């Protein structure tokens, strides 16, 4: 455990924000810089078959120390951080023995218990926070640090029996491309876990079905002084479209298993406006109905304003991995036992988002998700309790033990 925090604080210094506008893999050079460093570290601690391909995917093997065969398992984390907030020049600090009060991250940024009351659960613990100007990067560099620390512990304690364990570190998860070039066959595991969840105890094997809609609204610009019966303002048309969507079915008004439409980007002028929506739902039928609803509204508005007024590109992104995990519930059962043996209460809950594990599950590698311990990902209020990280390491070790059983 002594190296756990040291590793994490080292990894967050790498600027690895991914870029949704880039088509290269990885989408940013910083991810490859971290990948090279991780490759060397994995070799140094004694892993075999350590590889880093041209797309930034790292794979490595911890060989079995058993005299019988068991299922090969894997642990996976992503190297990139969210492009939604700066990940450059991260300057973390450790709050020792947190006293339960508001935390001044900087002179003008305060992490208030009123806004984030869950932090009070960690009173008396050491907590790693930001300096208020960047995100922290626990999503998912905490996962990387936890996996490597657990694997190094197994190497240094050969009396702990385990089967063959595969490690995978991926680029571009935050922009939905983390599994694009992941070679499941080369990885060689029957089952895997992403270490990419939030608060201590999270165990997730359900996630949103996801799609996006890029909508282009075409207008006609005429000088406003002579615009009567001539101008078609694309912004006004776009606003009319948004009014057709259910007002309460948006992220800020939904929770649990409720789906939503989310207008994530809006840019335009009189001549042309572009809207970018994400569509999310756990239930497959409801998911399909949401997409159908958008298509119907586009059809209706084109009948009203002309067939070229609204154009939509609608594309699925990923699906609910529950469909692939339920036939392989041994994964959830063993993770549940591993947490209980570490003194962690499992919190089985759906992921209101996506994960590499969702796509990997549909690629033939069933992959539920386990906590890292972090909170408030993707922003300046991100933090992670050290004890939660330590428990994640214990859980990874315990999972290895569970799969070593005949």
RATALIN-V213237 format. One record per run of one state. SS is the DSSP state (@ for helix, = for strand, . for the rest). FROM is the first residue (numbers start at 1). TO is the last residue. If there is no record, write none. Layout:
BEGIN
ss=SS from=FROM to=TO
ss=SS from=FROM to=TO
END
This chain:
BEGIN
ss=. from=1 to=1
ss=@ from=2 to=11
ss=. from=12 to=16
ss== from=17 to=17
ss=. from=18 to=28
ss=@ from=29 to=45
ss=. from=46 to=47
ss== from=48 to=52
ss=. from=53 to=57
ss== from=58 to=62
ss=. from=63 to=72
ss== from=73 to=78
ss=. from=79 to=80
ss== from=81 to=81
ss=. from=82 to=92
ss== from=93 to=95
ss=. from=96 to=102
ss== from=103 to=104
ss=. from=105 to=109
ss== from=110 to=111
ss=. from=112 to=116
ss=@ from=117 to=122
ss=. from=123 to=126
ss== from=127 to=129
ss=. from=130 to=137
ss=@ from=138 to=156
ss=. from=157 to=164
ss== from=165 to=170
ss=. from=171 to=172
ss=@ from=173 to=175
ss=. from=176 to=183
ss=@ from=184 to=187
ss=. from=188 to=190
ss== from=191 to=197
ss=. from=198 to=201
ss== from=202 to=204
ss=. from=205 to=206
ss== from=207 to=207
ss=. from=208 to=208
ss== from=209 to=218
ss=. from=219 to=219
ss== from=220 to=220
ss=. from=221 to=223
ss=@ from=224 to=226
ss=. from=227 to=231
ss== from=232 to=232
ss=. from=233 to=233
ss=@ from=234 to=244
ss=. from=245 to=250
ss=@ from=251 to=253
ss=. from=254 to=259
ss== from=260 to=268
ss=. from=269 to=271
ss== from=272 to=281
ss=. from=282 to=283
ss=@ from=284 to=305
ss=. from=306 to=309
ss== from=310 to=318
ss=. from=319 to=321
ss=@ from=322 to=328
ss=. from=329 to=329
ss=@ from=330 to=341
ss=. from=342 to=346
ss== from=347 to=348
ss=. from=349 to=350
ss== from=351 to=351
ss=. from=352 to=355
ss=@ from=356 to=362
ss=. from=363 to=365
ss== from=366 to=371
ss=. from=372 to=373
ss== from=374 to=375
ss=. from=376 to=382
ss== from=383 to=385
ss=@ from=386 to=404
ss=. from=405 to=406
END
